[in-house]
Amino acid sequence: MGSSKTFHALYNDDDILLSAVKKIKEKHYDIEEVYTPFPVHGLDKAMGLEPTRIAIAAFIYGCIGITVATLMMNYIMIVDWPQNIGGKPSFSYLENMPAFVPIMFEMTVFHAAHLMVITFYLRSRMWPLKEAENPDPRTTDDHFLVEISTEKPVAGLKKLLKESGAVEIIEVKPKDH
């Protein structure tokens, strides 16, 4: 066994890609990353990735949103500036809550959506002026790239990639990687 070599296998169809990833994993090759122009359903499962915890974050962000809405409406409409609107009492939050439900819903959705976007960008390490990390610009258009590192003999890997439907196989030089 020598040093580790890295290969980029390009595919031009998402179904072929998904099938290829399954075959590559069956042969116990290490897939470093897969670059796709759009999300491929089932790819995370085929790669053996752990389930995401992003739904938990969304729930927490929604709870923050409904809390902010409740505190904001109580302060604005009950404490700071109570108003007699249509003869409704303005001295109790609970008596006015049916009128506040749409605001509570909107603030919950607003906080969950905006904080999820921020979380996604931070978790993905994407921020303004960041240099793109995709190794081949075709992965933003119509190709799918599988990055594989191996210390096994390369002939077997190249044969496997060709058989799995790769349209192009590129050996990455260590300085380029």
PASEBA-1860 file (N, C-alpha, C; in nm, 3 decimals):
! residues 177
1> MGSSKTFH> 0.084/-0.117/0.000/0.000/0.000/0.000/0.089/0.124/0.000 ~ 0.056/0.215/-0.090/0.132/0.339/-0.100/0.055/0.453/-0.036 ~ 0.082/0.570/-0.087/0.011/0.686/-0.036/-0.130/0.691/-0.094 ~ -0.213/0.769/-0.032/-0.352/0.780/-0.075/-0.363/0.858/-0.205 ~ -0.447/0.809/-0.296/-0.472/0.877/-0.423/-0.617/0.920/-0.425 ~ -0.641/1.033/-0.490/-0.777/1.087/-0.499/-0.821/1.089/-0.644 ~ -0.946/1.048/-0.665/-1.004/1.044/-0.799/-1.136/1.120/-0.799 ~ -1.164/1.184/-0.912/-1.293/1.248/-0.936/-1.361/1.172/-1.048
9> ALYNDDDI> -1.477/1.119/-1.018/-1.558/1.050/-1.119/-1.679/1.136/-1.151 ~ -1.696/1.170/-1.278/-1.807/1.254/-1.321/-1.918/1.170/-1.380 ~ -2.041/1.201/-1.341/-2.161/1.133/-1.391/-2.254/1.239/-1.449 ~ -2.337/1.198/-1.545/-2.427/1.296/-1.606/-2.575/1.269/-1.579 ~ -2.605/1.179/-1.484/-2.743/1.149/-1.449/-2.751/1.118/-1.301 ~ -2.853/1.170/-1.233/-2.863/1.150/-1.089/-2.897/1.007/-1.050 ~ -2.974/0.937/-1.131/-3.005/0.796/-1.101/-2.881/0.709/-1.114 ~ -2.800/0.735/-1.217/-2.674/0.661/-1.235/-2.580/0.693/-1.120
17> LLSAVKKI> -2.576/0.819/-1.079/-2.492/0.860/-0.965/-2.530/0.782/-0.839 ~ -2.659/0.778/-0.809/-2.706/0.710/-0.689/-2.669/0.562/-0.691 ~ -2.687/0.499/-0.806/-2.650/0.358/-0.822/-2.498/0.340/-0.806 ~ -2.421/0.432/-0.863/-2.275/0.424/-0.856/-2.226/0.439/-0.712 ~ -2.285/0.532/-0.638/-2.244/0.552/-0.498/-2.268/0.424/-0.419 ~ -2.379/0.359/-0.442/-2.409/0.233/-0.372/-2.305/0.127/-0.407 ~ -2.269/0.117/-0.536/-2.169/0.018/-0.578/-2.031/0.049/-0.519 ~ -1.994/0.176/-0.516/-1.864/0.218/-0.462/-1.857/0.185/-0.313
25> KEKHYDIE> -1.967/0.214/-0.241/-1.970/0.185/-0.096/-1.967/0.034/-0.070 ~ -2.031/-0.045/-0.158/-2.030/-0.191/-0.142/-1.888/-0.247/-0.152 ~ -1.806/-0.183/-0.235/-1.667/-0.228/-0.254/-1.573/-0.166/-0.150 ~ -1.630/-0.095/-0.052/-1.556/-0.038/0.061/-1.453/0.068/0.022 ~ -1.487/0.148/-0.077/-1.404/0.264/-0.111/-1.455/0.383/-0.030 ~ -1.365/0.475/0.002/-1.397/0.590/0.086/-1.439/0.708/-0.002 ~ -1.567/0.742/0.002/-1.616/0.858/-0.072/-1.598/0.981/0.017 ~ -1.514/1.072/-0.030/-1.486/1.194/0.047/-1.603/1.291/0.038
33> EVYTPFPV> -1.653/1.314/-0.084/-1.758/1.412/-0.105/-1.826/1.386/-0.239 ~ -1.951/1.430/-0.249/-2.024/1.423/-0.375/-2.075/1.563/-0.405 ~ -2.045/1.613/-0.524/-2.087/1.747/-0.566/-2.198/1.732/-0.670 ~ -2.312/1.796/-0.645/-2.426/1.785/-0.735/-2.484/1.924/-0.763 ~ -2.543/1.943/-0.882/-2.604/2.072/-0.913/-2.738/2.094/-0.842 ~ -2.797/1.988/-0.790/-2.923/1.997/-0.716/-2.927/1.881/-0.617 ~ -3.010/1.890/-0.513/-3.017/1.781/-0.415/-3.065/1.651/-0.480 ~ -3.001/1.542/-0.445/-3.038/1.409/-0.497/-3.100/1.330/-0.382
41> HGLDKAMG> -3.228/1.300/-0.399/-3.300/1.228/-0.295/-3.239/1.089/-0.272 ~ -3.208/1.058/-0.147/-3.154/0.927/-0.112/-3.003/0.919/-0.113 ~ -2.935/1.026/-0.158/-2.789/1.024/-0.165/-2.725/1.018/-0.027 ~ -2.782/1.089/0.069/-2.727/1.088/0.204/-2.735/0.948/0.266 ~ -2.843/0.879/0.241/-2.859/0.742/0.292/-2.762/0.647/0.223 ~ -2.747/0.663/0.090/-2.656/0.577/0.014/-2.511/0.597/0.057 ~ -2.477/0.720/0.097/-2.340/0.749/0.141/-2.317/0.706/0.286 ~ -2.424/0.676/0.358/-2.411/0.635/0.497/-2.395/0.752/0.592
49> LEPTRIAI> -2.446/0.869/0.554/-2.436/0.986/0.640/-2.538/0.977/0.753 ~ -2.503/1.037/0.866/-2.595/1.038/0.980/-2.713/1.131/0.950 ~ -2.829/1.102/1.007/-2.943/1.192/0.987/-2.912/1.331/1.040 ~ -2.971/1.431/0.975/-2.947/1.569/1.015/-3.029/1.605/1.139 ~ -2.976/1.698/1.216/-3.046/1.747/1.334/-3.107/1.885/1.308 ~ -3.121/1.920/1.182/-3.169/2.053/1.146/-3.315/2.073/1.186 ~ -3.394/1.965/1.190/-3.534/1.978/1.230/-3.545/2.020/1.377 ~ -3.453/1.972/1.459/-3.451/2.013/1.600/-3.424/2.162/1.609
57> AAFIYGCI> -3.329/2.210/1.529/-3.299/2.353/1.528/-3.421/2.433/1.482 ~ -3.492/2.384/1.381/-3.612/2.454/1.332/-3.717/2.464/1.442 ~ -3.736/2.358/1.517/-3.833/2.360/1.628/-3.792/2.463/1.733 ~ -3.664/2.464/1.770/-3.614/2.560/1.868/-3.633/2.703/1.818 ~ -3.602/2.726/1.689/-3.619/2.860/1.633/-3.765/2.901/1.631 ~ -3.855/2.807/1.605/-3.998/2.837/1.609/-4.042/2.873/1.750 ~ -3.989/2.802/1.849/-4.021/2.834/1.989/-3.971/2.974/2.026 ~ -3.853/3.009/1.976/-3.801/3.145/1.999/-3.896/3.247/1.935
65> GITVATLM> -3.943/3.218/1.815/-4.033/3.309/1.744/-4.164/3.331/1.817 ~ -4.226/3.223/1.866/-4.354/3.239/1.935/-4.335/3.310/2.070 ~ -4.220/3.288/2.132/-4.190/3.358/2.258/-4.171/3.507/2.233 ~ -4.095/3.541/2.130/-4.074/3.683/2.095/-4.209/3.748/2.062 ~ -4.293/3.679/1.986/-4.424/3.734/1.948/-4.510/3.759/2.071 ~ -4.515/3.662/2.160/-4.598/3.675/2.280/-4.550/3.790/2.367 ~ -4.420/3.796/2.392/-4.366/3.904/2.476/-4.385/4.040/2.409 ~ -4.363/4.046/2.279/-4.376/4.171/2.205/-4.522/4.221/2.209
73> MNYIMIVD> -4.617/4.134/2.180/-4.757/4.176/2.178/-4.807/4.213/2.317 ~ -4.764/4.138/2.417/-4.804/4.171/2.555/-4.752/4.308/2.593 ~ -4.628/4.337/2.560/-4.571/4.467/2.596/-4.638/4.580/2.516 ~ -4.648/4.563/2.385/-4.701/4.670/2.300/-4.849/4.695/2.326 ~ -4.931/4.590/2.326/-5.077/4.606/2.330/-5.137/4.609/2.470 ~ -5.068/4.558/2.571/-5.125/4.552/2.705/-5.054/4.648/2.800 ~ -4.921/4.643/2.802/-4.844/4.721/2.900/-4.821/4.864/2.852 ~ -4.761/4.880/2.734/-4.715/5.011/2.689/-4.828/5.100/2.638
81> WPQNIGGK> -4.916/5.050/2.553/-5.016/5.134/2.490/-5.148/5.060/2.476 ~ -5.218/5.036/2.586/-5.347/4.967/2.577/-5.450/5.055/2.506 ~ -5.525/4.994/2.414/-5.625/5.068/2.336/-5.759/4.997/2.342 ~ -5.863/5.075/2.336/-5.998/5.020/2.329/-6.033/5.007/2.181 ~ -6.018/4.886/2.128/-6.044/4.862/1.987/-6.172/4.781/1.978 ~ -6.277/4.841/1.929/-6.405/4.772/1.913/-6.466/4.728/2.043 ~ -6.436/4.794/2.152/-6.493/4.761/2.281/-6.431/4.640/2.349 ~ -6.320/4.587/2.292/-6.254/4.471/2.353/-6.169/4.517/2.472
89> PSFSYLEN> -6.165/4.438/2.577/-6.082/4.476/2.692/-5.934/4.474/2.655 ~ -5.860/4.569/2.707/-5.718/4.577/2.675/-5.630/4.564/2.798 ~ -5.684/4.502/2.902/-5.605/4.488/3.025/-5.558/4.345/3.048 ~ -5.588/4.252/2.955/-5.548/4.113/2.974/-5.503/4.052/2.840 ~ -5.384/3.994/2.840/-5.334/3.929/2.720/-5.420/3.809/2.682 ~ -5.460/3.729/2.781/-5.538/3.608/2.752/-5.673/3.639/2.689 ~ -5.737/3.747/2.731/-5.867/3.783/2.674/-5.853/3.830/2.529 ~ -5.737/3.880/2.493/-5.713/3.930/2.358/-5.640/3.829/2.269
97> MPAFVPIM> -5.603/3.715/2.324/-5.520/3.622/2.250/-5.578/3.577/2.116 ~ -5.706/3.554/2.099/-5.754/3.515/1.966/-5.715/3.614/1.856 ~ -5.710/3.740/1.888/-5.670/3.840/1.789/-5.519/3.835/1.762 ~ -5.444/3.780/1.855/-5.298/3.776/1.843/-5.247/3.650/1.772 ~ -5.333/3.550/1.752/-5.289/3.422/1.694/-5.222/3.439/1.558 ~ -5.278/3.518/1.464/-5.208/3.533/1.335/-5.067/3.591/1.349 ~ -5.049/3.684/1.439/-4.916/3.744/1.461/-4.822/3.639/1.521 ~ -4.873/3.560/1.615/-4.791/3.454/1.676/-4.746/3.354/1.569
105> FEMTVFHA> -4.838/3.315/1.480/-4.804/3.221/1.372/-4.698/3.280/1.281 ~ -4.721/3.404/1.236/-4.627/3.467/1.143/-4.488/3.484/1.204 ~ -4.481/3.522/1.329/-4.351/3.540/1.394/-4.280/3.406/1.414 ~ -4.357/3.300/1.440/-4.298/3.167/1.452/-4.235/3.125/1.319 ~ -4.309/3.141/1.211/-4.258/3.105/1.079/-4.140/3.195/1.040 ~ -4.153/3.325/1.065/-4.047/3.420/1.032/-3.916/3.382/1.100 ~ -3.920/3.358/1.230/-3.797/3.323/1.304/-3.741/3.188/1.259 ~ -3.828/3.089/1.244/-3.780/2.957/1.202/-3.713/2.967/1.065
113> AHLMVITF> -3.777/3.034/0.971/-3.722/3.042/0.835/-3.590/3.118/0.830 ~ -3.588/3.236/0.887/-3.468/3.318/0.879/-3.350/3.259/0.957 ~ -3.378/3.209/1.076/-3.268/3.149/1.154/-3.220/3.018/1.092 ~ -3.308/2.945/1.023/-3.265/2.823/0.954/-3.170/2.857/0.839 ~ -3.201/2.962/0.764/-3.113/3.003/0.654/-2.976/3.042/0.709 ~ -2.976/3.120/0.816/-2.848/3.161/0.877/-2.773/3.039/0.927 ~ -2.842/2.947/0.993/-2.778/2.824/1.042/-2.721/2.743/0.928 ~ -2.796/2.729/0.818/-2.748/2.653/0.703/-2.620/2.714/0.647
121> YLRSRMWP> -2.619/2.845/0.629/-2.500/2.910/0.573/-2.380/2.897/0.666 ~ -2.400/2.913/0.795/-2.289/2.900/0.890/-2.240/2.756/0.897 ~ -2.334/2.660/0.901/-2.297/2.518/0.909/-2.224/2.473/0.783 ~ -2.264/2.528/0.669/-2.201/2.493/0.541/-2.076/2.576/0.513 ~ -2.046/2.665/0.605/-1.930/2.756/0.590/-1.940/2.837/0.460 ~ -2.059/2.887/0.434/-2.080/2.971/0.316/-2.112/3.112/0.365 ~ -2.034/3.207/0.321/-2.058/3.346/0.356/-2.016/3.433/0.238 ~ -2.053/3.559/0.241/-2.022/3.646/0.127/-1.872/3.649/0.097
129> LKEAENPD> -1.840/3.655/-0.029/-1.703/3.663/-0.081/-1.621/3.537/-0.059 ~ -1.686/3.426/-0.021/-1.614/3.301/-0.003/-1.586/3.238/-0.139 ~ -1.467/3.188/-0.155/-1.427/3.122/-0.280/-1.500/2.988/-0.291 ~ -1.548/2.955/-0.410/-1.618/2.828/-0.433/-1.523/2.711/-0.411 ~ -1.576/2.601/-0.355/-1.493/2.484/-0.325/-1.517/2.368/-0.421 ~ -1.613/2.382/-0.511/-1.639/2.269/-0.601/-1.521/2.250/-0.697 ~ -1.475/2.127/-0.711/-1.354/2.102/-0.791/-1.374/2.113/-0.942 ~ -1.496/2.108/-0.989/-1.523/2.114/-1.132/-1.646/2.202/-1.154
137> PRTTDDHF> -1.633/2.307/-1.236/-1.747/2.397/-1.254/-1.870/2.331/-1.317 ~ -1.853/2.217/-1.381/-1.967/2.148/-1.440/-2.064/2.096/-1.334 ~ -2.018/2.086/-1.208/-2.107/2.038/-1.102/-2.212/2.143/-1.063 ~ -2.200/2.263/-1.115/-2.304/2.364/-1.090/-2.404/2.369/-1.205 ~ -2.382/2.287/-1.306/-2.468/2.291/-1.424/-2.540/2.158/-1.447 ~ -2.466/2.057/-1.496/-2.533/1.934/-1.535/-2.456/1.806/-1.504 ~ -2.348/1.813/-1.428/-2.270/1.693/-1.395/-2.266/1.671/-1.244 ~ -2.240/1.547/-1.207/-2.230/1.506/-1.068/-2.090/1.451/-1.048
145> LVEISTEK> -2.024/1.489/-0.940/-1.886/1.447/-0.918/-1.875/1.372/-0.787 ~ -1.811/1.256/-0.792/-1.784/1.177/-0.672/-1.633/1.183/-0.649 ~ -1.595/1.228/-0.529/-1.454/1.237/-0.493/-1.419/1.117/-0.405 ~ -1.324/1.036/-0.451/-1.289/0.911/-0.383/-1.141/0.912/-0.350 ~ -1.107/0.881/-0.225/-0.968/0.863/-0.185/-0.946/0.716/-0.155 ~ -0.832/0.665/-0.201/-0.805/0.522/-0.179/-0.655/0.496/-0.168 ~ -0.623/0.393/-0.096/-0.486/0.342/-0.091/-0.479/0.206/-0.160 ~ -0.595/0.158/-0.208/-0.602/0.030/-0.278/-0.547/0.048/-0.420
153> PVAGLKKL> -0.521/-0.063/-0.490/-0.477/-0.052/-0.631/-0.581/0.025/-0.714 ~ -0.531/0.118/-0.797/-0.620/0.207/-0.871/-0.688/0.141/-0.989 ~ -0.633/0.035/-1.042/-0.693/-0.031/-1.159/-0.834/-0.081/-1.126 ~ -0.850/-0.141/-1.010/-0.981/-0.192/-0.968/-1.082/-0.080/-0.951 ~ -1.037/0.032/-0.896/-1.126/0.146/-0.877/-1.168/0.205/-1.010 ~ -1.073/0.222/-1.102/-1.104/0.278/-1.233/-1.204/0.189/-1.308 ~ -1.185/0.058/-1.299/-1.276/-0.036/-1.364/-1.416/-0.025/-1.303 ~ -1.422/-0.018/-1.171/-1.550/-0.004/-1.101/-1.621/0.125/-1.142
161> LKESGAVE> -1.547/0.234/-1.150/-1.607/0.362/-1.186/-1.660/0.360/-1.329 ~ -1.584/0.301/-1.422/-1.630/0.290/-1.562/-1.758/0.207/-1.569 ~ -1.757/0.092/-1.498/-1.874/0.003/-1.499/-1.996/0.068/-1.436 ~ -1.974/0.160/-1.342/-2.086/0.224/-1.272/-2.146/0.340/-1.351 ~ -2.085/0.374/-1.466/-2.144/0.476/-1.551/-2.073/0.610/-1.552 ~ -1.952/0.616/-1.500/-1.878/0.743/-1.499/-1.845/0.785/-1.642 ~ -1.869/0.910/-1.675/-1.838/0.960/-1.809/-1.695/1.011/-1.816 ~ -1.636/1.041/-1.700/-1.498/1.089/-1.696/-1.438/1.056/-1.560
169> IIEVKPKD> -1.312/1.011/-1.560/-1.241/0.980/-1.436/-1.112/1.060/-1.438 ~ -1.091/1.138/-1.333/-0.974/1.225/-1.324/-0.895/1.191/-1.199 ~ -0.765/1.165/-1.214/-0.680/1.145/-1.096/-0.631/1.283/-1.052 ~ -0.656/1.316/-0.928/-0.620/1.447/-0.875/-0.478/1.442/-0.820 ~ -0.398/1.533/-0.863/-0.260/1.542/-0.814/-0.262/1.599/-0.674 ~ -0.172/1.556/-0.584/-0.173/1.604/-0.446/-0.167/1.757/-0.432 ~ -0.092/1.825/-0.518/-0.083/1.970/-0.506/-0.213/2.038/-0.545 ~ -0.295/1.977/-0.631/-0.421/2.036/-0.675/-0.530/2.015/-0.572
177> H> -0.517/1.918/-0.489/-0.624/1.881/-0.398/-0.626/1.965/-0.272
END
